[in-house]
């Protein structure tokens, strides 16, 4: 739905509200017309219910407003003395329409100074839980969201089992595009295993302005652009729609921002012709093939983790012919240390550079493994020499940028034009190539102006990361937020008592130098809070006794 359609829906809701409550407004000492004026009617209703005016704001926050509607329905009835459990049940079950029955058929006596405290313990518990969920949903959606690192794609900066707080306000909080959804869960309700949202209706993409733009080397949480349910046709050739804000959450490092020209050579990233300098905390890993001089040491996984920080499995690639040949993932520093310690005698980084004949003319070759490699690397064009380690220079589009389009570069921008800048509800643009001509929805396409910024995101664990090299650009409307804090870290490969990484708890994700834990400071502040609270409570008790 576009904004015009949502405006019509908004007006209809105001009309439904006014028709169902105008007599109540009169009974509370107001005018009938006040029940129909958008926003003003909500502020007036808050006065009738003896609630603060700022509750009106909550009625306009997607997802939160669904819970607030229920609260307002119940409170409206209670403001006129309808406090029985059956009244509460009926107004909820009828989605508020029970108010029509009360408004037109029942006596209306406004309770001006009604007690807002629940009358029963069950009511008090219900109120507390409901408002706790509302508060948590506001924080989760618009301020800070918890996130867990499920894979090793950002080792050694972020480890599998790190629990993060992700800031929504750094880049600007994105308003939920799926307004009818369960609070504080993503696309699936835990345990039940069912979808947590209704795909329609959809709100247009809107973002609250942030105070920072995405910069190179930022670690970013985003919605996976080509989520499997949205990117690949099923057996009948049709696409399945999944809302942007309900696509899977991913976290990677932004290595190129909108407007950059990027290339790769032997695993190194070049931006606008210059090698990208990663921050100190980033320690890229690659797969290496080596000849082991000490298999006994390399087979001792705890020792390899402790001594060389090699956390992934080490494989013997030719156990029958030459058992000393091994393949493993490591940082450049770890490799040099292994060589210096005599654990390995020689090594080579596993490079996926395409052979020269393949670059010139794939059609004359019969190298299916090489073809597969190219066709599974964005932009899936066998004429290009792209793979995980080497990539010809290409453009990262920026909002407002206009470029010439031809049959050679359209593979890079086809998905952007068809999907990311097409309809939010379906793939309606159709890009085709007829000989050397590019067609958009049947008309020639010679140039294109981009509507939003795009980014290139990759994992530091280069050979164990599903990232932009496979599925391309990340649009800005898919950006969720910026990880800022590791509040807990747990190593699932260790016993429970030894699994907690206390040195990583309460460390910042970004910043210069190595991470520093602020756990001790947090515990001191927490202890101080409880001590001060206890002293204040004792003073209050002593004052009441005297």
C-alpha positions, 0 to 999 in steps of 0.5 A: 500500500502507498501513502495515499491508500494508507491515508484513506485507511486512516480516515476510515479508522477515524470515521469508525472511531467517531461513529462508535464513541461520539455519545461517550464524548458528549457524556464526558462533557465534550462535543460530538465533533471532537470524536471525529477530528484526527489526533485531537480525538485521541488526545481528548480520549486520553483525558476522558480515560484519565491517561497521559496525552503522550499515549496518543503517540503510541497509537501511531507507532506500528506494531506497538499501536496494535497492543495500544488499541486493546488497552484503549478499548478496555480503558474506554469502557472502564471510564464509563463503569464497564469493568466486568470481565465479560466487558473486557472479553467482549471488547477484545473478541469483537476488535473494539466493536462492542463499544458500539453496543455500549455507545448506542444502547447502554447508559453512559456515566463518565467516571471522572476520577477513576482509580487506575489501579487494577482491582485484582491481583490478576488484573495487576499482573496483566497490566504489568506484563502488558505495559512491560511488553509495550515498553520492550517493543518500543525499545526493541523496534526503535532504539536497541535490539538484542542479536546473537552471532550464529556463525563464524563469518566475522571471526575474529572481530565477532565470535560465534556465541556473542550476544550483541546490542544493535543500535537502531538510532545510529543510522536511523530507526526504520519504522516497521513495514509489517504493521500486523506482527507479533511483538519482539519476535522476527519472522517466526513465533518460537516453539510454535514455529509459525509465521509471526506476521501478516504479509499484507497490508504493508507500510511504505518504507520510512526511516527516522533520520539517524546521526551517522551514515554507514562508513567503510569498515562499519559492522552492519546488521541488515536484512538478507536481500535475497532471502531464500523465500524471496529470491529464488523461484520455486518448482512452479517458477513463481516468486514468494514474497517476504516483507523486507523487515521480516527477511533474515537478519545478517551481520557483516562488515561494510567494505564499500559504501555508495559511490565507491568503485571496488575491486579485489585481487588475491583476497585484498579489497581495493576501493577507488584504486587503493587497498582498503585498510581494515581496523586493528580489531579486524583480522581477516581469515583465509583458507590455507593449504599447507604441509604439516611438519607436526601433525600431532600438534595440529591434531590437538584442537584445544592447543591450536585454539589457545596457541594460534587462535585457529578455531575451525576444523583442520582437514587432511586433504590427502590422507592416503597418499600424503597425510601431511597435506592439510587445509585450514582457516587462519589469519595471516599472523597465525600462519606466520607463527606456525611457520616460525614454530616449525609446525608447517613447512610450506603453505599457500593461500587457496586462491580462486582466480579464474584461468586466462582462457576462461576470462576471454571466452568461456563458451569455447571451454568445457570446464564445468567446475569453473563455470559453476564458480562464476555462475554462483558469484555475483553477478552470475555472468560467465563472461566476467572474471569474478570469484571469492578472491578476485573481482574486476572493478565495479560500481557501488550505486548511490542515490541520485547517481545516473549511469549509462546502461549497456548489455555488459554492465546490466548484470550488476544492476538487473536485480536493483532495477527489477526488485530493490527499486521496483514494487515493495510488494512484488517484482514488477520491473522486467529487465531483458537483453535482446542482443546488445540492447537492454530493455526495461518493461519492453522499452529500451534502457540506456541509462538509469538513476538510482533511488537509494544508496547501496553497500557491499558487505563481507565477512572477515572470515573470507572463505566461510562467509555468505556475503555480497560476493554471492548475492550482491548489493545491500540496499539502504532500506534493508539496513537494520542497525549498528552493533555497539556492545557485546553484553555476553559471550558464550562458547558452545564448544566448551563445558557450561562452567568454562563456556562464558567468555568473561573477557568479552562481556561488556566490550564495545564492538567498534573503536580503536585498539583491542576490546576492553571489558567493562564488566567490572564497572557494570557490576560496581554500578549495579551493586551501588544501585542496590545499596542506594535503593536499600538505604532509601527504602530503610529511610522511608520505613523509618520515616513512616514509623516515626 
